[in-house]
Amino acid sequence: MQKNVKSYTSVIPLIELIDRIRFATVFLFTGLALLLYIYTGINLGIILLVLGLAGATYSGLRIRAVDADIKMALYSRVLLGVRIGLISTAVYDVLRIVLYCLKIVEVYPFEAFNLFGQAILGTYESSQFAFAVGTMSHVLNGVCFSISYCILMQGKPFYWGMLWGLGLQSTMMMVYPNWLQLSDSMTDFIIISMVGHWGYGLALGLLNRAKNP
């Protein structure tokens, strides 16, 4: 019997909503890891490793229960999320550095990369290595959020991506100011965060929609 689909990616809506939510939630582990680090002080690298392994184990066990077509559809959505995530994260960072270069804000937007690296490495020393590790963590975060979106929001209008970005930005606004003690640079932080996440969400929504007309 001929399948009534054009590609594996179009099979995703056939998965029960609860399973889409479960698979999408797995890829939010990087954000959850950062929140746990901020509120518990446990080494971020350890938290990322534990949550990543737990998520991979759960996904590996759960995916065995789905049909082959659904399985291939999920793989396709993950790969799409990686590609879209890299582009959207680049848009996010380009917009933020443009704000800094144009002197619209005075806060260097990539300074947090050092903090991420230090949190993973368990050191308080700033270094090129810590910055590199933090940068990789930042990119991983953007890609994982993108994968989660692509699994959960296939075929949604582009503005759902902007709402997704707004949700991420709102979470950042609730957590980062106290963590980073931003009282003296709050205005710059709000501008950088809003513009960056708006661009990330817009790129995410447009690219995801383009692949799912």
C-alpha positions in Angstrom: 0.0 0.0 0.0 1.4 3.4 -1.0 2.3 5.6 1.9 0.4 8.9 2.0 3.5 10.9 2.9 6.1 12.8 0.9 9.0 12.4 3.3 9.9 11.1 6.6 9.6 14.6 8.1 5.9 14.7 7.4 5.4 11.6 9.6 6.1 13.5 12.8 2.5 14.7 13.5 1.5 11.0 13.6 3.4 10.6 16.9 1.2 11.0 19.9 1.5 14.5 21.5 2.8 13.1 24.7 5.7 11.4 22.9 6.5 14.5 20.9 6.6 16.4 24.2 8.9 13.8 25.8 11.4 13.7 22.9 11.4 17.5 22.7 11.9 17.8 26.4 15.0 15.6 26.3 16.8 18.3 24.3 16.1 21.0 26.8 18.7 19.3 29.1 21.3 22.0 28.5 19.0 24.7 29.8 18.0 22.6 32.8 21.6 21.9 33.6 22.4 25.6 33.7 19.5 26.3 36.0 20.6 23.5 38.3 24.1 24.8 38.4 23.0 28.3 39.2 20.8 27.2 42.1 22.9 24.3 43.5 26.5 25.2 42.7 27.2 21.7 41.4 29.8 21.6 38.6 28.0 22.4 35.4 30.1 19.8 33.4 28.9 17.0 35.8 25.3 18.1 35.5 25.5 18.2 31.7 27.0 14.8 31.6 24.5 13.2 33.9 21.4 14.8 32.2 22.8 14.1 28.8 23.4 10.4 29.5 19.9 10.2 31.2 18.3 11.8 28.2 20.2 9.6 25.7 19.3 6.5 27.6 15.6 7.4 27.8 15.4 8.3 24.1 17.2 5.1 23.1 14.8 3.0 25.1 11.7 4.9 24.0 12.5 5.1 20.3 12.6 1.3 20.2 8.8 1.4 20.8 8.0 3.4 17.7 7.6 2.3 14.1 10.5 2.5 11.6 8.9 5.4 9.7 8.4 7.4 12.9 12.0 6.6 13.9 13.4 7.9 10.7 11.2 10.9 10.9 12.6 11.7 14.4 16.2 11.3 13.1 15.3 13.6 10.3 13.9 16.2 12.7 17.0 16.0 14.9 19.3 16.6 11.9 17.2 19.5 10.7 17.3 21.0 14.2 21.1 20.8 14.2 21.3 22.7 10.9 18.7 25.3 11.9 20.2 25.6 15.3 23.6 26.5 14.1 22.2 29.1 11.8 19.9 30.6 14.4 22.6 30.7 17.0 24.9 32.5 14.6 22.1 35.1 13.9 21.7 35.4 17.7 25.4 36.2 18.2 25.8 38.4 15.1 23.0 40.7 16.3 24.5 40.9 19.7 28.0 41.8 18.5 26.5 44.4 16.1 24.8 46.1 19.0 28.2 46.2 20.8 30.2 47.4 17.8 27.7 50.2 17.1 28.1 51.2 20.7 24.3 50.8 21.3 25.4 48.8 24.4 28.6 48.8 26.4 28.5 45.3 27.8 30.5 42.8 25.8 27.9 40.1 24.9 30.4 37.2 24.9 31.8 37.7 28.4 29.4 35.1 29.7 31.2 32.5 27.6 34.1 32.7 30.1 31.6 32.0 33.0 30.1 29.0 31.2 33.6 27.6 30.6 34.6 28.2 34.2 31.4 26.5 35.5 32.1 23.4 33.3 35.8 23.2 34.1 35.4 24.0 37.8 37.8 26.9 37.8 37.5 30.6 38.5 40.4 31.5 36.2 39.6 33.2 32.9 41.5 31.7 30.0 41.2 31.1 26.3 40.4 27.5 27.0 37.6 28.4 29.4 36.3 30.8 26.7 36.4 28.0 24.1 34.6 25.5 26.3 32.0 28.2 27.2 31.5 28.9 23.5 30.9 25.3 22.7 28.5 25.1 25.6 26.6 28.1 24.2 26.4 26.6 20.7 25.3 23.3 22.1 22.6 25.1 24.0 21.3 26.9 20.9 21.3 23.7 18.8 19.5 21.6 21.5 16.8 24.3 21.9 16.4 24.2 18.1 16.1 20.4 18.0 13.4 20.6 20.7 11.5 23.2 18.7 11.8 21.3 15.4 10.4 18.1 17.0 7.6 19.9 18.8 6.6 22.6 16.4 6.8 21.1 12.9 4.6 22.9 10.4 3.8 25.8 12.8 3.8 29.4 11.5 7.1 31.2 11.7 5.9 33.4 14.6 5.9 30.3 16.9 9.7 30.5 16.6 9.6 34.1 17.9 7.3 33.0 20.8 9.9 30.2 21.5 12.6 32.8 21.6 10.5 35.1 23.8 10.1 32.2 26.2 13.8 31.6 26.4 14.4 35.3 26.8 11.9 35.5 29.6 13.6 32.6 31.4 16.9 34.4 31.1 15.5 37.6 32.5 14.3 35.7 35.6 17.6 34.0 36.3 20.6 35.9 34.9 20.3 39.3 36.6 20.8 37.9 40.1 23.3 35.3 39.0 25.5 37.7 37.1 24.8 40.7 39.4 23.7 42.9 36.5 22.2 45.8 38.5 24.7 48.3 37.0 24.2 47.1 33.4 20.5 46.0 33.4 19.5 48.2 30.5 22.2 46.8 28.2 21.4 43.3 29.3 17.7 43.7 28.4 18.6 45.1 25.0 21.1 42.4 24.1 18.8 39.7 25.4 15.7 40.9 23.6 17.3 41.5 20.3 19.3 38.3 20.3 16.4 36.1 21.2 14.1 37.9 18.8 16.6 37.1 16.0 17.2 33.6 17.1 13.4 32.9 17.3 12.7 34.5 13.9 15.4 32.5 12.2 14.3 29.3 13.9 10.6 29.9 12.9 11.3 30.8 9.3 13.7 28.0 8.6 11.6 25.4 10.3 8.5 26.6 8.4 10.4 26.6 5.1 11.2 22.9 5.6 7.6 22.1 6.5 5.2 24.1 4.2 
